[in-house]
Amino acid sequence: VKNIVVLGSTGSIGRNTLDVIERLGEDYNVVALAAKTNIDLLVEQTNKFRPSRIVLVNAAHPEALRNRLNDSTVEIFTDENALVSLACGEDVDLVVNALVGAIGLRSTLEALAAGKVVAVANKESIVMAGNLVMEAVANSDGLLIPIDSEHSAVLQCLRGESPHEVKHLILTASGGPFLKRPADEFSTITAKEALLHPNWQMGPKITIDSATLMNKGLEVIEAHYLFNLEPEKIKIVIHPQSVVHSFVEFVDGSIKAQLSLPDMRIPIQYAITYPDRLPADYILTDLNRIASLTFEPPDFNRFPCLGLAYDALSRGEGYPTVLNAANEIAVEAFLNGTLSFLQIPELITVSMNEYHPSGRLDLKGILEIDEKTRIWCRNQLKGYPRE
Ligand SMILES: NC(=O)c1ccc[n+]([C@@H]2O[C@H](COP(=O)([O-])OP(=O)(O)OC[C@H]3O[C@@H](n4cnc5c(N)ncnc54)[C@H](OP(=O)(O)O)[C@@H]3O)[C@@H](O)[C@H]2O)c1
């Protein structure tokens, strides 16, 4: 039996993860769940999956939560530190990190250090501290398996291959809702429009990242760390159907791809059962019904977040941490109406220009850069009334 912790169980990836676990059957057991605001869903999940402990971060009235649970022995935590201790529990085999944002970093690092398998959807933790995360993998018995469909595709394409025979990784991007929108109409984009992704149902932060294409930029950085490849070897292709989840091109000119309908339960299940493949016959990719698969180059001018991500990656020295923190603040500000769509890359650009690397890039140093960037951005936002 695999004992699993799901951090961020009430989110899009968290809900899909529990669906996968339920379908996998009794060999997969939920021992802990964590969420932040969605008390109703956490109660429902707890009563259904019967974990022994749960976290509801910052819950004002945990006793109200207790009264709604069928099992009175469930331990309830409200402190953010509990995310880490839950992930490191002695009985835990696998942690699904489906938290959104930098909050996921410590859980990823400490679960790896404790020798757990970490199935990571929380790409922000890899972007902001990729070296630390990969050091934690190298220095422990822990294993890191990506849930992002692109990186899951790359992992699957690389099975049985030698890393030195890889020429390029080619990450596919749907292009988001504004793929065909002319640049001179970007100033009028609203949060409501940006939240309508053509292919994927996801949480609000990643949906906005997909509209700016920052999501693909973050994935380039994630791929660099996960697969230890130079930025020049990681390319992006726009593929609006989201059926090919990524390609690996080899030195002899062969290209491998992984395909399936866009459904996150496939990469989630692969991460949970890795290295095995178990049946999942509820997702059927019928190639006869897929009319066409198309590919085109990304437009770095209309989507400047792509270039910012490559720039942060090639500069290193804490720039990806700055990029990630500034992006989190910019997306939050766009969603609450403080920033316009075009001002998202502007805020990230000025944050990166303002940053000057100094000091060590250990955990303390990374968290300081993250914190300073957030404070600096919040101050900047005082001068950013929405036009
Ligand atoms: N959605 C996708 O298809 C997809 C695909 C690839 C990668 N990812 C990545 O997966 C991660 C999660 O994405 P998502 O779309 O599932 O996001 P989401 O729907 O917004 O879910 C985020 C989850 O994290 C919880 N959470 C947020 N802040 C927390 C905190 N401080 N303490 C404890 N829990 C907290 C939320 O709890 P409440 O809901 O209770 O507030 C929720 O359960 C992101 O890094 C994203 O980039 C997502």
The ligand as an ORCA input file, in Angstrom:
! r2SCAN-3c Opt
* xyz 0 1
  N      -4.321     22.855    -12.787
  C      -3.571     22.243    -13.680
  O      -4.066     21.617    -14.620
  C      -2.067     22.298    -13.568
  C      -1.280     21.705    -14.555
  C       0.094     21.696    -14.395
  C       0.678     22.268    -13.293
  N      -0.107     22.857    -12.347
  C       0.532     23.459    -11.182
  O      -0.010     22.846    -10.020
  C      -0.058     23.780     -8.933
  C      -1.503     23.858     -8.436
  O      -2.297     24.368     -9.492
  P      -3.893     24.326     -9.425
  O      -4.354     24.739    -10.761
  O      -4.345     23.014     -8.869
  O      -4.168     25.498     -8.372
  P      -5.501     25.797     -7.529
  O      -6.667     25.163     -8.181
  O      -5.517     27.250     -7.267
  O      -5.230     25.002     -6.156
  C      -4.264     25.397     -5.220
  C      -4.385     24.545     -3.982
  O      -3.424     25.003     -3.014
  C      -4.111     25.331     -1.802
  N      -3.367     26.419     -1.174
  C      -3.046     27.620     -1.691
  N      -2.304     28.336     -0.818
  C      -2.164     27.547      0.283
  C      -1.542     27.714      1.539
  N      -0.894     28.832      1.862
  N      -1.604     26.697      2.422
  C      -2.252     25.549      2.116
  N      -2.879     25.341      0.952
  C      -2.832     26.329      0.057
  C      -5.509     25.710     -2.209
  O      -6.407     25.591     -1.124
  P      -7.890     26.265     -1.136
  O      -8.502     25.953     -2.463
  O      -8.582     25.540     -0.037
  O      -7.719     27.719     -0.889
  C      -5.744     24.648     -3.292
  O      -6.037     23.422     -2.693
  C       0.467     25.112     -9.496
  O       1.827     25.226     -9.215
  C       0.273     24.958    -11.005
  O       1.202     25.719    -11.741
  C      -1.456     22.888    -12.464
*
